Amino acid sequence: MSRPMIEIRNLRIIRNGVTVLDVPDLSFEEGRITSLIGPNGAGKSTLLLSIMRLVRPDGGEIRHRGETILTGKSIHRVRRKMAMVFQEPLLFSASVYNNIASGLKMRGMGRDEIRNAVGQAMEFLAISHLVRRQAGTLSGGEAQRVNLARALATGPEVLLMDEPFSSLDAPSREAFMNDLEKIIRGKGITTIFATHDRSEAIRLADGIIVMNEGRIVQSGKPNDITQYPASEFVASFMGTETIISGAVDGSGGGVFSVSVDGASVEAVGHAEPGSTVTFCIRPDNIVFSPNPSESSARNSFRGKVVKVMPMGLFQKVYFDCGFTLVAYVTSQSMNRLDIRPGRELTASFKATAVHVIKVRK
């Protein structure tokens, strides 16, 4: 396992008497990409600014390669090994070349060294043709690439990014993410980026940290976060809308059943009869068929399509079978099954697809 590049212990930040960030124990491994995800006000940006020491903590410590970042020369030395990219590109009223070179000039690098570093950064991000352009004439995507090139030109060990893709249109975002991932993985840069978009986090990150109200509510690999959410908040934020509660009415043989609005949902595991269970089902684990007999899944329910919402590559289908299921369906399956509001179908999902969030006795 890689050693931690950044370690955080008992970090607290208080504003106007309110704790806005409380992180007891957190580390970021060298060379890994980590996403901080959560709603606005969750503390993502504050955590990034704390790591960069642009915000002074009210308690706790932050270590870089095992060394505590204190004040004065310690902060200055560590900051030179980090770079931060903000949501909106903060470019000088100057040429692209001079914007990218600005951080290197402040470090006192020689002219030839600067020219080589700037040229390499522009080549990596496919913006060499913009070298003489003025910053004010750039598109949003071009400006963000220049912003990132300026950060990468300094050769950082740690790259911090705050909502770096939010201002880009879909084609620019995808191209930017592809180039960014190639660069940071190729160079082995430890990267931490904040986003409220779960698709960005899943697409890029080795690990995801879910934040809410200044605290970490769950962390782990992308698959663990999406398939096994630790709370209703995490499940909902990561895209699972089928979150249901019911009373356990039977248990045995490694399976238990939950009574939900007159229906019985089976799940793998054990729960005491009489207890109340809250569980969720991922939208991609729900399958539709025209006839009840076509599914071998333990859970099959007859019902009607209530609503269909286009979601790009798939359709979001709301299905009423006594309780509401929300599923993702491909366009091909939509056409094959003639899925539309009012259409009667059978929705099925395996007992293993039921993830228990909470059990109350």
Secondary structure, DSSP 8 states (H G I E B T S, - for coil): ---EEEEEEEEEEEETTEEEEEEEEEEEETT-EEEEE-STTSSHHHHHHHHTTSS--SEEEEEETTEE--STHHHHHHHTTEEEE-SS----SSBHHHHHHHHHHHTT--HHHHHHHHHHHHHHTT-GGGTTSBGGG--HHHHHHHHHHHHHHT--SEEEEESTTTTS-HHHHHHHHHHHHHHHHHHT-EEEEEES-HHHHHHH-SEEEEEETTEEEEEE-HHHHHHS-SSHHHHHHTT--EEEEEEEEEEETTEEEEEETTEEEEEES---TT-EEEEEE-GGG-EEESSGGG--SSEEEEEEEEEEEE-SSEEEEEEESSSEEEEEEEHHHHHHHT--TT-EEEEEE-GGGEEEEEEE-
